[in-house]
Amino acid sequence: QVQLVESGGGLVQAGGSLSLFCTASGSAFDTYSIGWFRQTPGKEREFVAAITWGGSSTNYAESVKDRFTIFRDNAKNTVSLQMNDLKPEDTAVYYCGASKFTTALAMRIKKSHDAWGQGTQVTVSS
């Protein structure tokens, strides 16, 4: 099974940018779709963005569309999330998850993901 580690979180002012990285070890990273989700205290983990195993298809939550970009480099076992024009409401712990599903709907669902990283904190100050 694939193991995931997130990195790249931090503190940024509103309007700024951050890049998050999801790095995998273990077997067959390039057979998994990868999703980014985020969670704040007391709330459910919510979908942010996802990319299929080959990178040919991506999808985004409406709240981040046109601000965030997901892309992957299978040679480096890494999926990146470029976040621009950050807002205070983007503050959360961000997690990446691995899924064998490739449909847009399935990739938006937490239960479709077999493995998760430990998360990385993103804080956006106003």
C-alpha positions as CSV (number, residue, x, y, z in Angstrom):
1,Q,0.0,0.0,0.0
2,V,1.2,3.5,-0.7
3,Q,2.3,5.8,2.2
4,L,1.8,9.5,2.0
5,V,3.5,12.5,3.6
6,E,2.4,16.1,3.3
7,S,4.7,19.1,3.5
8,G,4.8,22.8,2.6
9,G,2.2,24.2,5.0
10,G,2.8,27.4,6.9
11,L,1.6,30.9,7.8
12,V,0.8,33.4,5.0
13,Q,-1.1,36.6,4.7
14,A,-4.4,36.9,2.8
15,G,-3.7,37.2,-0.9
16,G,-0.5,35.3,-0.7
17,S,0.5,31.9,-2.1
18,L,1.7,28.5,-0.7
19,S,2.6,25.2,-2.3
20,L,1.7,21.9,-0.7
21,F,3.4,18.6,-1.5
22,C,2.2,15.1,-1.1
23,T,5.1,12.6,-1.4
24,A,4.5,8.9,-1.6
25,S,6.5,5.8,-0.8
26,G,5.5,2.2,-1.2
27,S,4.0,0.5,-4.2
28,A,2.6,1.8,-7.5
29,F,2.0,5.5,-6.8
30,D,1.2,6.0,-10.4
31,T,-1.9,3.7,-10.1
32,Y,-3.6,6.0,-7.6
33,S,-5.7,9.1,-8.0
34,I,-4.6,11.6,-5.3
35,G,-7.0,14.0,-3.6
36,W,-6.4,17.0,-1.3
37,F,-8.8,17.5,1.5
38,R,-8.9,19.9,4.4
39,Q,-10.3,20.0,7.9
40,T,-10.9,22.6,10.6
41,P,-11.7,21.8,14.3
42,G,-15.2,20.4,14.7
43,K,-15.9,20.1,11.0
44,E,-15.8,17.2,8.5
45,R,-12.9,16.8,6.2
46,E,-13.8,18.4,3.0
47,F,-12.7,17.9,-0.6
48,V,-10.4,20.5,-2.1
49,A,-8.9,19.0,-5.4
50,A,-8.0,15.7,-7.0
51,I,-6.0,14.4,-9.9
52,T,-6.2,11.0,-11.7
53,W,-3.3,8.6,-11.7
54,G,-2.0,9.8,-15.1
55,G,-2.7,13.5,-14.5
56,S,-5.2,13.7,-17.4
57,S,-8.1,14.7,-15.3
58,T,-8.5,17.1,-12.4
59,N,-11.4,18.5,-10.4
60,Y,-11.8,21.2,-7.8
61,A,-14.1,22.3,-5.1
62,E,-16.0,25.5,-6.2
63,S,-14.5,27.4,-3.3
64,V,-10.9,27.0,-4.6
65,K,-11.5,26.8,-8.4
66,D,-9.4,29.3,-10.3
67,R,-7.2,29.8,-7.2
68,F,-5.7,26.4,-6.6
69,T,-3.9,24.1,-9.1
70,I,-3.2,20.4,-8.6
71,F,-0.5,18.6,-10.6
72,R,1.7,15.5,-10.3
73,D,5.1,14.2,-11.2
74,N,5.0,10.4,-11.1
75,A,8.7,10.2,-11.6
76,K,9.1,11.9,-8.3
77,N,6.1,10.3,-6.6
78,T,4.8,13.7,-5.8
79,V,1.5,15.6,-6.1
80,S,1.6,19.3,-5.6
81,L,-1.1,21.8,-4.8
82,Q,-0.4,25.4,-5.7
83,M,-2.6,27.7,-3.7
84,N,-2.9,31.4,-4.8
85,D,-4.9,34.3,-3.6
86,L,-5.3,32.6,-0.2
87,K,-8.2,33.7,2.1
88,P,-8.6,33.3,5.8
89,E,-11.3,30.7,5.2
90,D,-8.6,28.5,3.6
91,T,-7.1,28.0,7.0
92,A,-7.2,24.3,7.8
93,V,-5.1,21.2,8.1
94,Y,-4.6,19.8,4.6
95,Y,-4.4,16.1,3.9
96,C,-3.7,14.1,0.8
97,G,-5.3,10.8,0.2
98,A,-4.8,8.0,-2.3
99,S,-7.7,6.4,-4.2
100,K,-8.1,3.7,-6.8
101,F,-11.2,5.5,-8.2
102,T,-10.9,7.8,-11.1
103,T,-14.4,9.3,-11.5
104,A,-14.8,12.9,-10.5
105,L,-17.6,12.0,-8.0
106,A,-15.6,9.2,-6.3
107,M,-12.5,11.3,-6.0
108,R,-14.5,13.8,-4.0
109,I,-15.5,11.3,-1.3
110,K,-13.3,10.6,1.7
111,K,-14.3,6.9,1.9
112,S,-12.9,6.4,-1.6
113,H,-9.4,6.9,-0.3
114,D,-7.3,4.0,1.0
115,A,-4.4,5.9,2.6
116,W,-3.9,9.3,4.1
117,G,-1.0,11.4,5.2
118,Q,-0.6,13.0,8.6
119,G,-1.6,16.5,7.4
120,T,0.0,19.9,7.2
121,Q,-1.3,23.1,8.7
122,V,-2.1,26.1,6.5
123,T,-2.9,29.4,8.3
124,V,-4.0,32.5,6.4
125,S,-4.0,35.7,8.4
126,S,-6.3,38.6,7.5
